[in-house]
């Protein structure tokens, strides 16, 4: 009888040791502050599976578990770990998108998680490209390579794979504006889309039959009361000047946002490495990122000034047309945005 009692006590002790080991490994219910077992939610269970897979180096399983946790509960922590697993798998564009989104609310993350996510984002951005797209009509739909990226905004930021791409703006009643551009690895491109109203349909007049054998009469003069060519030219010029101002303001907004990101990056470098961190060669990586962000901000400022100057030129030409009229039969002046990885502005073409 005594032997049987000792056997039961040994089995109970082994069961208690296994239960504590399972909880510590994340395989069973966790213990609350009072010692009672608590059940984790489904997203937390999926996140725990992702953690175990990450520690074991099984990145495909980790990515699937983190994605399930984030889909069920879109916490910044879950999304950041998903981005790091995508980075480990070489899916750089997806990784950059998820890591950038996770860092939009840094107050919800632990400092260690913030550093890991920010370092991962810097690594992903060096392998891909990005683009800032400004559109003159915020209500227009914007596409890149046929993929819809949004509607209802004047400015969009997207990550892209390096190579050739095409941006398009679409709006009912306006002519589509298409802009092809080359995205470079580790660099940001700026694209401006300017949508012009569709021209009204031509008015068809009934032909007038001429008497047989009568001499050919000269073409009838234009009906009185219609707008003169000079008036049409001035109206178009003022419209283009207004569009240039709108495009310039869009670049100003983008430069302001990028400037705030530069200040945040500089503040983080000063906090962790000191005020003279970028003078030393020991911190070349964060300082290099800061330099790239500063270059992007300055490029947007140049593009804004180019848009404003172009708008001023078109407005001046339209005003000066009060003294002269466009050459008959020539094309009207047209303005088109110019954007590249290192600059931008507005191109004007036509005859006057």
C-alpha positions in Angstrom: 0.0 0.0 0.0 2.8 2.4 0.9 4.5 1.6 -2.4 1.4 2.4 -4.3 1.0 5.8 -2.6 4.6 6.7 -3.5 4.0 5.8 -7.1 0.9 8.1 -7.3 2.8 11.0 -5.7 5.6 10.6 -8.3 3.1 10.6 -11.2 1.4 13.8 -9.8 4.7 15.6 -9.5 5.7 14.7 -13.0 2.4 16.0 -14.3 2.9 19.3 -12.5 6.4 19.7 -14.0 5.1 19.0 -17.5 2.3 21.5 -17.1 4.7 24.3 -16.0 7.0 23.5 -18.9 4.1 23.6 -21.4 3.0 27.0 -20.2 6.5 28.4 -20.3 6.8 27.2 -23.9 3.6 28.8 -24.9 1.8 25.5 -25.5 -0.8 25.6 -22.8 -2.9 28.1 -20.9 -0.9 30.9 -19.2 -1.1 31.6 -15.5 -2.6 34.9 -14.4 -1.5 37.1 -11.5 -3.4 34.9 -8.9 -1.9 31.7 -10.3 -5.1 30.6 -12.1 -4.8 29.5 -15.8 -6.0 32.1 -18.3 -6.9 31.3 -22.0 -5.2 33.3 -24.7 -7.2 34.7 -27.6 -7.0 33.3 -31.1 -4.7 36.1 -32.4 -2.4 35.7 -29.4 -2.2 31.9 -30.0 -1.3 32.5 -33.7 1.3 35.1 -32.6 2.8 32.6 -30.2 3.0 30.0 -33.0 4.8 32.6 -35.1 7.3 33.3 -32.3 8.1 29.6 -31.9 8.6 29.3 -35.7 10.8 32.4 -35.8 13.0 31.1 -33.0 13.3 27.8 -34.8 14.2 29.6 -38.1 11.1 28.3 -39.9 10.3 31.6 -41.6 7.5 30.4 -43.9 5.6 29.1 -40.9 6.4 32.3 -38.9 5.1 34.5 -41.8 1.8 32.5 -42.0 1.2 32.6 -38.3 2.0 36.3 -37.9 -0.3 37.1 -40.9 -3.1 35.1 -39.3 -2.6 37.0 -36.0 -2.5 40.4 -37.8 -5.6 39.6 -39.9 -7.6 38.7 -36.8 -6.2 41.6 -34.7 -4.3 44.4 -36.6 -2.0 45.4 -33.8 1.2 47.2 -34.8 3.3 44.6 -33.0 1.8 41.8 -35.1 2.2 43.7 -38.3 5.8 44.6 -37.5 6.7 40.9 -36.9 5.0 40.0 -40.1 7.2 42.5 -41.9 10.4 41.1 -40.4 9.4 37.6 -41.5 8.8 38.9 -45.0 12.2 40.6 -45.0 13.8 37.3 -44.0 12.1 35.6 -47.0 13.3 38.3 -49.4 9.8 39.8 -50.0 11.2 43.3 -49.6 8.2 45.4 -50.9 5.7 43.7 -48.7 8.1 43.9 -45.8 8.6 47.7 -46.3 4.8 48.3 -46.4 4.1 46.4 -43.2 7.0 47.7 -41.3 6.2 51.3 -42.3 2.6 50.9 -41.2 3.6 49.3 -37.8 5.8 52.4 -37.1 3.0 54.9 -37.6 2.0 54.4 -33.9 5.3 54.1 -32.1 3.7 54.7 -28.7 2.1 51.3 -28.9 5.4 49.5 -29.3 8.2 48.6 -26.8 11.5 50.5 -27.5 13.2 47.3 -28.5 10.4 46.4 -31.0 10.7 50.0 -32.4 14.4 49.6 -33.0 14.0 46.2 -34.6 11.2 47.3 -36.9 13.0 50.6 -37.9 16.2 48.7 -38.7 14.2 46.2 -40.8 12.5 49.0 -42.7 15.8 50.6 -43.5 17.1 47.3 -44.9 14.0 46.7 -47.0 14.0 50.2 -48.4 17.6 49.8 -49.7 16.4 46.9 -51.9 13.3 48.5 -53.5 12.2 51.9 -54.7 9.4 54.3 -53.7 7.3 57.0 -55.4 5.4 60.0 -54.4 2.5 60.7 -56.8 0.8 64.1 -56.9 -2.4 64.5 -58.8 -4.0 67.9 -59.8 -7.6 66.5 -59.2 -7.8 64.8 -55.8 -11.1 63.1 -56.8 -9.4 61.3 -59.6 -8.5 57.6 -59.4 -4.7 56.9 -59.5 -3.2 53.7 -60.9 0.4 52.4 -61.1 0.9 49.6 -63.6 -2.8 49.1 -63.7 -3.1 48.6 -59.9 -5.4 51.1 -58.2 -3.6 52.8 -55.4 -6.3 55.2 -54.2 -8.8 58.0 -54.8 -9.8 61.2 -52.9 -6.2 62.4 -52.1 -3.9 64.8 -53.7 -0.8 62.8 -52.7 0.1 59.1 -52.5 3.3 57.3 -51.3 3.9 53.8 -52.6 6.7 51.2 -52.6 7.7 49.7 -56.0 10.1 47.2 -57.3 13.0 48.7 -59.3 12.3 49.0 -63.0 10.0 50.7 -65.5 6.5 51.7 -64.2 3.5 53.8 -65.5 1.3 56.1 -63.4 -2.2 57.0 -64.6 -4.9 59.4 -63.4 -8.5 58.8 -64.4 -11.6 61.0 -63.9 -14.9 61.2 -65.7 -15.0 64.3 -68.0 -11.2 64.6 -68.0 -8.5 63.2 -70.3 -6.4 60.5 -68.7 -2.9 61.6 -67.9 -0.2 58.8 -68.2 3.3 59.2 -67.0 6.0 56.5 -67.5 9.0 56.6 -65.1 12.0 54.6 -64.1 12.2 53.5 -60.4 15.7 53.1 -59.1 16.8 50.8 -56.3 17.0 52.6 -53.0 15.7 55.9 -54.4 12.4 57.8 -54.4 10.7 59.1 -57.6 8.3 62.0 -57.8 5.4 61.9 -60.3 3.0 64.6 -61.2 -0.3 63.9 -62.9 -2.2 66.8 -64.4 -5.7 66.1 -65.7 -7.2 68.4 -68.4 -11.0 68.6 -69.1 -12.1 66.8 -72.3 -12.8 69.3 -75.1 -16.5 69.8 -76.0 -17.7 67.9 -79.1 -17.6 69.8 -82.3 -20.8 71.5 -83.5 -21.9 70.1 -86.8 -23.5 72.6 -89.2 -25.8 71.5 -92.1 -24.1 71.9 -95.5 -25.6 74.6 -97.8 -26.2 73.4 -101.4 -24.7 75.8 -104.1 -26.4 76.5 -107.4 -25.2 74.4 -110.3 -22.5 76.2 -112.4 -22.3 79.1 -110.0 -18.9 80.4 -109.1 -17.4 79.1 -105.8 -18.3 81.5 -103.0 -15.7 82.3 -100.3 -16.1 80.5 -97.0 -18.6 82.2 -94.7 -17.2 84.2 -91.9 -17.4 83.0 -88.3 -20.8 83.7 -86.7 -20.6 86.9 -84.6 -20.9 86.5 -80.9 -18.6 83.5 -80.5 -15.5 83.6 -78.4 -12.4 84.9 -80.2 -9.2 82.9 -80.4 -7.5 85.3 -78.0 -10.2 84.8 -75.4 -10.0 81.0 -75.7 -6.3 81.2 -75.4 -6.5 83.3 -72.2 -9.0 81.1 -70.6 -6.8 78.0 -71.2 -3.8 79.8 -70.0 -5.4 80.8 -66.7 -6.7 77.3 -66.2 -3.2 75.8 -66.8 -1.7 78.4 -64.4 -4.2 77.4 -61.7 -3.4 73.7 -62.2 0.3 74.5 -61.8 -0.4 76.2 -58.5 -2.4 73.1 -57.3 0.4 70.8 -58.3 2.9 73.0 -56.6 0.9 73.0 -53.4 0.8 69.2 -53.5 4.6 69.1 -53.7 4.8 71.6 -50.8 2.6 69.2 -48.7 4.8 66.3 -49.6 8.0 68.2 -48.7 6.5 69.2 -45.4 5.6 65.6 -44.5 9.1 64.4 -45.6 10.6 67.2 -43.5 8.9 65.9 -40.4 10.2 62.5 -41.1 13.7 63.9 -41.4 13.4 65.7 -38.1 12.1 62.5 -36.4 15.1 60.5 -37.8 17.6 63.1 -36.7 16.1 63.2 -33.2 16.3 59.5 -32.9 20.0 59.5 -34.0 20.8 62.3 -31.5 18.9 60.4 -28.7 20.8 57.1 -29.2 24.2 58.3 -30.5 24.6 61.8 -29.4 24.5 65.2 -31.1 27.7 64.6 -33.2 26.8 61.1 -34.3 26.8 61.8 -38.0 30.3 63.3 -37.7 31.7 60.0 -36.6 32.2 57.0 -39.0 30.7 54.7 -36.4 27.1 55.4 -37.4 27.2 55.6 -41.1 24.0 53.5 -41.7 21.4 55.7 -39.8 23.1 58.8 -41.1 23.0 57.6 -44.6 19.3 57.0 -44.3 18.9 60.6 -42.9 20.8 61.9 -45.9 18.6 60.1 -48.4 15.4 61.4 -46.6 16.9 65.0 -46.7 17.6 64.7 -50.4 14.0 63.6 -51.1 12.6 66.5 -49.1 14.8 69.0 -51.0 13.8 67.4 -54.4 10.1 67.9 -53.5 10.9 71.6 -52.7 12.5 72.1 -56.1 9.5 70.5 -57.8 7.2 72.8 -55.9 9.1 75.9 -57.0 9.2 74.6 -60.6 5.4 74.2 -60.6 4.9 77.7 -59.1 7.3 79.3 -61.6 5.7 77.4 -64.5 2.3 78.6 -63.4 3.6 82.2 -63.2 5.0 82.0 -66.8 1.7 80.6 -68.2 -0.3 83.3 -66.3 2.0 86.0 -67.7 1.7 84.7 -71.2 -2.1 84.6 -70.9 -2.2 88.2 -69.6 0.1 89.4 -72.4 -2.3 87.9 -75.0 -4.5 90.9 -74.4 -2.1 92.7 -76.8 -1.9 89.9 -79.3 -3.7 86.7 -80.4 -2.4 83.2 -81.0 -1.2 82.3 -84.5 -4.2 80.8 -86.4 -4.0 77.1 -87.0 -1.4 76.5 -84.3 -1.8 74.3 -81.2 -2.7 75.9 -77.9 -0.2 76.0 -75.1 -0.1 72.9 -73.0 1.5 72.3 -69.6 2.7 68.9 -68.4 4.3 68.0 -65.1 7.9 66.9 -65.1 9.0 64.5 -62.4 12.2 62.5 -61.8 14.1 61.0 -58.9 16.2 64.2 -58.5 13.9 67.0 -59.6 10.7 68.1 -61.1 8.7 71.0 -62.6 6.3 71.9 -65.4 7.0 71.8 -69.2 5.1 74.2 -71.5 4.7 73.8 -75.2 2.8 75.5 -78.0 2.8 78.4 -80.4 2.1 82.1 -79.8 
